[in-house]
Amino acid sequence: MKIKASQDESTNFTVTFPADSATIMVPLDESINEFFGRCFFNRLRAMSVESDDTFIVLMVLLPLYEKHLRIKFGQTTIGLSAQVFEEMEKDLGLDPGQAKRFWDHYRHGLSHRALIKRGVINSNPKPIEAQGDAFVVNPFALRDHLLQIMEPTVNQWANDPQCPPPITYQMSHSKIK
């Protein structure tokens, strides 16, 4: 079966299937672990310094970590509670009061301005280290550390009342007889 794809000047793609075939969308039969593994965790693990994936790792990792914390503490309000920041300090090895500043510099900076507000990215073996008013972060060590924390709890993410996982589909092609 030959499939023809073309692109117009507005970057819209058109896919044309042979007249003797049918295309249907079939829901994927996958667990919540498989979904997050396929869409996020495996892709995060594949990112590397050599591929200049530093900021992309953090831009994907930190919202996933926020999802983990919100579900763990049942937080549905805007902003994060003191309890969430205390857990973050424990997870990241930060002193009391530092997690909120880290979150503002990194997560909010990346999510709202596409860059960290104040900090350093490097390849130290430690995932994160406070240095004065800034933080030194190794995104790949932080990724490995946070994935170890998040992955065992991913089944609970199916119960997120504000942002449950989507139903995902795959295209299925069959020849019309």
C-alpha positions, 0 to 999 in steps of 0.5 A, a space after each residue: 500500500 502506498 501512502 502519499 503525504 504532501 505539505 502546503 505553504 501553511 505547513 499543513 500536512 495532507 495524507 492520502 491513502 489508496 482508495 481501496 483502504 480504510 483508515 480508522 482510529 483505534 484506542 491504544 490498550 495501554 496502562 497508565 505506566 505504559 502511557 507515561 513511559 512511552 510519552 514522557 519517561 522513555 523520551 526523557 531518558 533518551 535525551 542527552 547533553 550531546 543532543 543539547 537537550 538540557 533545557 528540554 529535559 527540565 521543561 518536561 521534567 519539572 511539570 511532571 514532578 509538580 503533577 507527582 507532588 500535587 497528586 501525592 498531597 491531593 492539592 488542586 488549588 493554584 500555587 503549591 502548599 507549604 507541605 509540597 515545598 517541604 517534600 520538595 526540599 526533602 526530595 532535592 536535598 535543599 534547606 528549608 525555604 530553598 525549594 520555593 526559590 528554586 521552583 520560582 527560578 527554574 520551573 516558573 522561569 522555564 514555563 513562563 519565559 523559556 529560560 531559568 531566572 537565576 541559576 547555573 546548568 552544569 555537569 556536577 554529579 549532584 542533581 542540585 546544589 544551592 549556591 548563595 541565591 542561585 542554584 547549580 543544576 545538573 539536568 540529567 542527574 536531576 532527571 534520573 533522581 526524580 524519575 526514581 521518585 515519580 515512576 513508582 507512583 505513576 499509577 496514582 496519576 490516573 486519579 488526577 481530577 484536574 488533568 487525567 491522562 488522555 485516551 490515545 489512539 493509533 491509526 489502523 489501515 485495512 484493505 477494503 475487499 
